[in-house]
Amino acid sequence: MNLSITIEERDGLDIVHAGGDLDVYTAPQLKAALDQIGLTEGTIVLDLSEVHFIDSTALGMLVAARQESRENAGEIRLVMDDPYLLKIFRITGFDSLFSIYPDIAGAITAV
């Protein structure tokens, strides 16, 4: 039930680092962090490289955040390399909704 969240700006992009479990208890914390920086025009890099568990509530929150961002001409890029998380995104088809990168540098430099 622990989730750590830090926010930084790098190369003009907001980067949200999350670590721990993303579930029904912690998803609202991540949503609050995304709301804090604003799901508006621009790109947010969401670093999930230190997240090793995600449940359906957190997945739903990510999809809703993506939709809100897109409605405001924004984009959310995910960073993850955990095979378990990648499999979940592939099985659910969410890998086609999000741009997923293995590292932050790739997410920042992507066009």
BADOVEX-29700 format. One record per atom (N, C-alpha, C): residue number from 0; residue in one letter; y, x, z. Coordinates in steps of 0.05 Angstrom, whole numbers, plus 32768, in hexadecimal, padded with zeros to 4 digits. Layout:
# BADOVEX-29700
<NUM; 'A'; <Y; X; Z>> ...
This chain:
# BADOVEX-29700
<0; 'M'; <7FE8; 8010; 8000>> <0; 'M'; <8000; 8000; 8000>> <0; 'M'; <8019; 8011; 8000>> <1; 'N'; <8016; 802B; 7FFC>> <1; 'N'; <802E; 803C; 7FFB>> <1; 'N'; <8036; 8042; 7FDF>> <2; 'L'; <8051; 8041; 7FDB>> <2; 'L'; <805C; 8048; 7FC1>> <2; 'L'; <8075; 8058; 7FC6>> <3; 'S'; <8077; 806E; 7FB9>> <3; 'S'; <8090; 807E; 7FBA>> <3; 'S'; <809E; 807A; 7F9F>> <4; 'I'; <80B8; 8078; 7FA1>> <4; 'I'; <80C9; 8074; 7F89>> <4; 'I'; <80E1; 8086; 7F8B>> <5; 'T'; <80E6; 8095; 7F76>> <5; 'T'; <80FF; 80A5; 7F74>> <5; 'T'; <810B; 80A0; 7F59>> <6; 'I'; <8125; 80A2; 7F57>> <6; 'I'; <8133; 809D; 7F3E>> <6; 'I'; <8144; 80B5; 7F39>> <7; 'E'; <8144; 80BE; 7F20>> <7; 'E'; <8155; 80D4; 7F17>> <7; 'E'; <8160; 80CF; 7EFC>> <8; 'E'; <8175; 80DD; 7EF4>> <8; 'E'; <817F; 80DC; 7ED9>> <8; 'E'; <817B; 80F7; 7ECC>> <9; 'R'; <816F; 80F6; 7EB4>> <9; 'R'; <816A; 8110; 7EA6>> <9; 'R'; <816F; 810B; 7E88>> <10; 'D'; <817F; 811C; 7E7C>> <10; 'D'; <8185; 8119; 7E60>> <10; 'D'; <818F; 80FE; 7E58>> <11; 'G'; <819F; 80F2; 7E6A>> <11; 'G'; <81AB; 80D8; 7E65>> <11; 'G'; <8198; 80C0; 7E69>> <12; 'L'; <8180; 80C5; 7E72>> <12; 'L'; <816D; 80AF; 7E77>> <12; 'L'; <8167; 80AC; 7E95>> <13; 'D'; <8163; 8093; 7E9D>> <13; 'D'; <815A; 808E; 7EB8>> <13; 'D'; <813C; 8092; 7EB9>> <14; 'I'; <8133; 80A1; 7ECD>> <14; 'I'; <8117; 80A6; 7ED1>> <14; 'I'; <810F; 809C; 7EEC>> <15; 'V'; <80FC; 808A; 7EED>> <15; 'V'; <80F2; 807F; 7F06>> <15; 'V'; <80D6; 808B; 7F0A>> <16; 'H'; <80D3; 809A; 7F20>> <16; 'H'; <80B9; 80A6; 7F27>> <16; 'H'; <80AC; 8094; 7F3C>> <17; 'A'; <8093; 808C; 7F37>> <17; 'A'; <8084; 807C; 7F4B>> <17; 'A'; <806B; 808A; 7F51>> <18; 'G'; <8064; 808A; 7F6B>> <18; 'G'; <804B; 8096; 7F74>> <18; 'G'; <803D; 8085; 7F89>> <19; 'G'; <8023; 8083; 7F86>> <19; 'G'; <8014; 8073; 7F99>> <19; 'G'; <8006; 805C; 7F8A>> <20; 'D'; <8002; 8046; 7F98>> <20; 'D'; <7FF5; 802F; 7F8C>> <20; 'D'; <8009; 801A; 7F84>> <21; 'L'; <8006; 800F; 7F6C>> <21; 'L'; <8016; 7FF9; 7F63>> <21; 'L'; <8006; 7FE0; 7F64>> <22; 'D'; <800D; 7FCF; 7F77>> <22; 'D'; <7FFD; 7FB6; 7F7C>> <22; 'D'; <800F; 7FA0; 7F85>> <23; 'V'; <8003; 7F8A; 7F8D>> <23; 'V'; <8012; 7F73; 7F95>> <23; 'V'; <8027; 7F79; 7FAB>> <24; 'Y'; <8021; 7F8C; 7FBC>> <24; 'Y'; <8033; 7F93; 7FD2>> <24; 'Y'; <804A; 7FA6; 7FC9>> <25; 'T'; <8044; 7FB7; 7FB6>> <25; 'T'; <8058; 7FCC; 7FAF>> <25; 'T'; <8067; 7FC6; 7F95>> <26; 'A'; <805D; 7FB4; 7F85>> <26; 'A'; <806A; 7FAE; 7F6B>> <26; 'A'; <8087; 7FA5; 7F6F>> <27; 'P'; <808D; 7F95; 7F84>> <27; 'P'; <80A9; 7F8D; 7F88>> <27; 'P'; <80BC; 7FA5; 7F8E>> <28; 'Q'; <80B1; 7FBA; 7F9A>> <28; 'Q'; <80C1; 7FD2; 7F9F>> <28; 'Q'; <80C9; 7FE0; 7F84>> <29; 'L'; <80B6; 7FE1; 7F72>> <29; 'L'; <80BB; 7FED; 7F58>> <29; 'L'; <80CE; 7FDC; 7F48>> <30; 'K'; <80CB; 7FC2; 7F49>> <30; 'K'; <80DD; 7FAF; 7F3B>> <30; 'K'; <80F9; 7FB2; 7F46>> <31; 'A'; <80FC; 7FB5; 7F60>> <31; 'A'; <8117; 7FB9; 7F6C>> <31; 'A'; <8124; 7FD3; 7F62>> <32; 'A'; <8114; 7FE8; 7F60>> <32; 'A'; <811E; 8001; 7F55>> <32; 'A'; <8127; 7FFE; 7F38>> <33; 'L'; <8118; 7FF0; 7F28>> <33; 'L'; <811F; 7FEC; 7F0C>> <33; 'L'; <8139; 7FDA; 7F0B>> <34; 'D'; <813A; 7FC6; 7F1C>> <34; 'D'; <8152; 7FB6; 7F1D>> <34; 'D'; <816B; 7FC6; 7F26>> <35; 'Q'; <8166; 7FD9; 7F38>> <35; 'Q'; <817C; 7FE9; 7F42>> <35; 'Q'; <818A; 7FF9; 7F2B>> <36; 'I'; <817A; 8004; 7F19>> <36; 'I'; <8186; 8013; 7F03>> <36; 'I'; <818D; 8001; 7EEC>> <37; 'G'; <8182; 7FE9; 7EEB>> <37; 'G'; <8189; 7FD5; 7ED7>> <37; 'G'; <8178; 7FD6; 7EBF>> <38; 'L'; <816C; 7FC0; 7EB9>> <38; 'L'; <815B; 7FBD; 7EA1>> <38; 'L'; <816C; 7FB4; 7E8A>> <39; 'T'; <817F; 7FC5; 7E82>> <39; 'T'; <8191; 7FBE; 7E6D>> <39; 'T'; <818F; 7FD2; 7E56>> <40; 'E'; <81A2; 7FD2; 7E45>> <40; 'E'; <81A2; 7FE3; 7E2E>> <40; 'E'; <819D; 8000; 7E37>> <41; 'G'; <818C; 800D; 7E29>> <41; 'G'; <8185; 8029; 7E30>> <41; 'G'; <8167; 802B; 7E36>> <42; 'T'; <815F; 8044; 7E3A>> <42; 'T'; <8143; 804A; 7E3E>> <42; 'T'; <813E; 8052; 7E5B>> <43; 'I'; <8129; 8047; 7E66>> <43; 'I'; <811F; 804F; 7E81>> <43; 'I'; <8104; 805C; 7E7D>> <44; 'V'; <8101; 8073; 7E8A>> <44; 'V'; <80E7; 8080; 7E8A>> <44; 'V'; <80DA; 807A; 7EA5>> <45; 'L'; <80C4; 806D; 7EA5>> <45; 'L'; <80B5; 8066; 7EBD>> <45; 'L'; <809D; 8079; 7EC0>> <46; 'D'; <80A0; 808C; 7ED2>> <46; 'D'; <808B; 80A0; 7ED7>> <46; 'D'; <8076; 8095; 7EEA>> <47; 'L'; <805F; 808F; 7EDF>> <47; 'L'; <8048; 8085; 7EEE>> <47; 'L'; <8032; 809A; 7EF1>> <48; 'S'; <803A; 80B3; 7EED>> <48; 'S'; <8025; 80C9; 7EEE>> <48; 'S'; <8019; 80CD; 7F0A>> <49; 'E'; <8027; 80C3; 7F1E>> <49; 'E'; <801C; 80C5; 7F3A>> <49; 'E'; <8012; 80AB; 7F44>> <50; 'V'; <800F; 8097; 7F32>> <50; 'V'; <8003; 807D; 7F39>> <50; 'V'; <7FE6; 807E; 7F30>> <51; 'H'; <7FD4; 8077; 7F42>> <51; 'H'; <7FB7; 8078; 7F3B>> <51; 'H'; <7FA9; 805D; 7F3E>> <52; 'F'; <7FB8; 8049; 7F45>> <52; 'F'; <7FAD; 802D; 7F46>> <52; 'F'; <7FC3; 801A; 7F3E>> <53; 'I'; <7FBC; 8006; 7F2F>> <53; 'I'; <7FCF; 7FF1; 7F27>> <53; 'I'; <7FC0; 7FD7; 7F25>> <54; 'D'; <7FCB; 7FC2; 7F30>> <54; 'D'; <7FBE; 7FA8; 7F2F>> <54; 'D'; <7FCC; 7F95; 7F1C>> <55; 'S'; <7FC2; 7F7D; 7F19>> <55; 'S'; <7FCD; 7F6A; 7F06>> <55; 'S'; <7FE9; 7F62; 7F0D>> <56; 'T'; <7FF0; 7F61; 7F26>> <56; 'T'; <800C; 7F5A; 7F2E>> <56; 'T'; <801F; 7F6F; 7F24>> <57; 'A'; <8018; 7F88; 7F27>> <57; 'A'; <8029; 7F9D; 7F1E>> <57; 'A'; <802B; 7F9E; 7F00>> <58; 'L'; <8015; 7F99; 7EF2>> <58; 'L'; <8015; 7F98; 7ED5>> <58; 'L'; <8027; 7F81; 7ECC>> <59; 'G'; <8026; 7F6B; 7ED8>> <59; 'G'; <8037; 7F54; 7ED1>> <59; 'G'; <8054; 7F5B; 7ED6>> <60; 'M'; <805A; 7F69; 7EEB>> <60; 'M'; <8076; 7F71; 7EF1>> <60; 'M'; <8080; 7F84; 7EDB>> <61; 'L'; <806F; 7F97; 7ED2>> <61; 'L'; <8077; 7FAA; 7EBD>> <61; 'L'; <807C; 7F9B; 7EA3>> <62; 'V'; <806C; 7F88; 7E9C>> <62; 'V'; <8070; 7F79; 7E84>> <62; 'V'; <808A; 7F69; 7E85>> <63; 'A'; <808F; 7F5C; 7E9C>> <63; 'A'; <80A8; 7F4D; 7EA0>> <63; 'A'; <80C0; 7F60; 7E9F>> <64; 'A'; <80BE; 7F77; 7EAA>> <64; 'A'; <80D4; 7F8B; 7EA9>> <64; 'A'; <80D9; 7F94; 7E8D>> <65; 'R'; <80C3; 7F98; 7E7E>> <65; 'R'; <80C5; 7FA0; 7E62>> <65; 'R'; <80D4; 7F8A; 7E52>> <66; 'Q'; <80CC; 7F71; 7E56>> <66; 'Q'; <80D9; 7F5B; 7E48>> <66; 'Q'; <80F7; 7F59; 7E4F>> <67; 'E'; <80FD; 7F5C; 7E68>> <67; 'E'; <8119; 7F5A; 7E71>> <67; 'E'; <8129; 7F71; 7E64>> <68; 'S'; <811D; 7F89; 7E63>> <68; 'S'; <812B; 7FA0; 7E57>> <68; 'S'; <812F; 7F9B; 7E39>> <69; 'R'; <811B; 7F92; 7E2C>> <69; 'R'; <811D; 7F8D; 7E0F>> <69; 'R'; <8132; 7F78; 7E08>> <70; 'E'; <8134; 7F63; 7E19>> <70; 'E'; <8148; 7F4E; 7E15>> <70; 'E'; <8164; 7F59; 7E17>> <71; 'N'; <8167; 7F70; 7E24>> <71; 'N'; <8181; 7F7D; 7E28>> <71; 'N'; <8183; 7F96; 7E17>> <72; 'A'; <8173; 7F98; 7E02>> <72; 'A'; <8173; 7FAE; 7DEF>> <72; 'A'; <816B; 7FC9; 7DFD>> <73; 'G'; <815A; 7FC7; 7E11>> <73; 'G'; <8151; 7FDF; 7E1F>> <73; 'G'; <8134; 7FE5; 7E18>> <74; 'E'; <812A; 7FF9; 7E25>> <74; 'E'; <810E; 8002; 7E21>> <74; 'E'; <8104; 800F; 7E3A>> <75; 'I'; <80EA; 800A; 7E40>> <75; 'I'; <80DD; 8018; 7E56>> <75; 'I'; <80C7; 8028; 7E4A>> <76; 'R'; <80C8; 8043; 7E4F>> <76; 'R'; <80B3; 8055; 7E47>> <76; 'R'; <80A2; 805D; 7E5F>> <77; 'L'; <8088; 805B; 7E5C>> <77; 'L'; <8076; 8062; 7E73>> <77; 'L'; <806C; 807E; 7E70>> <78; 'V'; <8069; 808B; 7E86>> <78; 'V'; <805C; 80A6; 7E88>> <78; 'V'; <8043; 80A3; 7E99>> <79; 'M'; <802C; 80A8; 7E8D>> <79; 'M'; <8013; 80A7; 7E9D>> <79; 'M'; <7FFE; 80B7; 7E8E>> <80; 'D'; <7FED; 80C3; 7E9E>> <80; 'D'; <7FD7; 80D2; 7E92>> <80; 'D'; <7FBC; 80CD; 7EA1>> <81; 'D'; <7FBD; 80BB; 7EB4>> <81; 'D'; <7FA4; 80B5; 7EC3>> <81; 'D'; <7F92; 80A4; 7EB1>> <82; 'P'; <7F79; 80AE; 7EAC>> <82; 'P'; <7F67; 809F; 7E9B>> <82; 'P'; <7F62; 8082; 7EA3>> <83; 'Y'; <7F61; 807D; 7EBE>> <83; 'Y'; <7F5D; 8062; 7EC8>> <83; 'Y'; <7F74; 8050; 7EBF>> <84; 'L'; <7F8D; 8059; 7EC3>> <84; 'L'; <7FA4; 8048; 7EBB>> <84; 'L'; <7FA5; 8044; 7E9D>> <85; 'L'; <7FA0; 805A; 7E8F>> <85; 'L'; <7FA0; 8058; 7E71>> <85; 'L'; <7F8B; 8044; 7E68>> <86; 'K'; <7F74; 8044; 7E75>> <86; 'K'; <7F5F; 8031; 7E6D>> <86; 'K'; <7F68; 8014; 7E72>> <87; 'I'; <7F75; 800F; 7E89>> <87; 'I'; <7F7F; 7FF4; 7E90>> <87; 'I'; <7F93; 7FEB; 7E7B>> <88; 'F'; <7FA5; 7FFD; 7E73>> <88; 'F'; <7FB9; 7FF5; 7E5F>> <88; 'F'; <7FAC; 7FF1; 7E44>> <89; 'R'; <7F98; 8000; 7E3D>> <89; 'R'; <7F8A; 7FFC; 7E24>> <89; 'R'; <7F7A; 7FE2; 7E24>> <90; 'I'; <7F6B; 7FDC; 7E39>> <90; 'I'; <7F5B; 7FC4; 7E3B>> <90; 'I'; <7F6D; 7FAB; 7E3A>> <91; 'T'; <7F83; 7FAB; 7E47>> <91; 'T'; <7F95; 7F94; 7E48>> <91; 'T'; <7FA6; 7F91; 7E2F>> <92; 'G'; <7FA7; 7FA6; 7E1F>> <92; 'G'; <7FB8; 7FA6; 7E07>> <92; 'G'; <7FD4; 7FAE; 7E0D>> <93; 'F'; <7FDA; 7FB5; 7E26>> <93; 'F'; <7FF5; 7FBC; 7E2D>> <93; 'F'; <7FFD; 7FD7; 7E21>> <94; 'D'; <7FEA; 7FE7; 7E18>> <94; 'D'; <7FF1; 8000; 7E0B>> <94; 'D'; <8000; 7FFB; 7DF1>> <95; 'S'; <7FFE; 7FE3; 7DE6>> <95; 'S'; <800D; 7FDD; 7DCE>> <95; 'S'; <8029; 7FD1; 7DD5>> <96; 'L'; <802D; 7FC9; 7DEE>> <96; 'L'; <8047; 7FBF; 7DF7>> <96; 'L'; <805A; 7FD6; 7DFF>> <97; 'F'; <804F; 7FEA; 7E0B>> <97; 'F'; <805E; 8000; 7E16>> <97; 'F'; <805A; 801A; 7E06>> <98; 'S'; <806F; 802A; 7E05>> <98; 'S'; <806C; 8045; 7DFB>> <98; 'S'; <8063; 8056; 7E13>> <99; 'I'; <804B; 8062; 7E11>> <99; 'I'; <803F; 8072; 7E27>> <99; 'I'; <803E; 808F; 7E1F>> <100; 'Y'; <8047; 80A0; 7E31>> <100; 'Y'; <8048; 80BD; 7E2C>> <100; 'Y'; <8039; 80CB; 7E43>> <101; 'P'; <802D; 80E2; 7E3C>> <101; 'P'; <801E; 80F1; 7E51>> <101; 'P'; <8030; 8101; 7E64>> <102; 'D'; <804A; 8105; 7E5D>> <102; 'D'; <805C; 8113; 7E6E>> <102; 'D'; <8079; 810A; 7E6A>> <103; 'I'; <808A; 8111; 7E7D>> <103; 'I'; <80A6; 8108; 7E7C>> <103; 'I'; <80B5; 8114; 7E65>> <104; 'A'; <80AF; 812D; 7E5F>> <104; 'A'; <80BD; 813A; 7E48>> <104; 'A'; <80B9; 812B; 7E2E>> <105; 'G'; <80A0; 8122; 7E2A>> <105; 'G'; <809A; 8113; 7E12>> <105; 'G'; <80A8; 80F8; 7E11>> <106; 'A'; <80AA; 80EB; 7E28>> <106; 'A'; <80B8; 80D1; 7E2A>> <106; 'A'; <80D6; 80D4; 7E25>> <107; 'I'; <80E1; 80EA; 7E2E>> <107; 'I'; <80FD; 80EF; 7E2B>> <107; 'I'; <8104; 80F5; 7E0E>> <108; 'T'; <80F4; 8105; 7E01>> <108; 'T'; <80FB; 810E; 7DE6>> <108; 'T'; <80F2; 80FB; 7DD0>> <109; 'A'; <80E3; 80E7; 7DD7>> <109; 'A'; <80D9; 80D4; 7DC3>> <109; 'A'; <80F0; 80C5; 7DB5>> <110; 'V'; <80ED; 80C1; 7D9C>> <110; 'V'; <8102; 80B3; 7D8D>> <110; 'V'; <80FB; 8096; 7D8B>> 
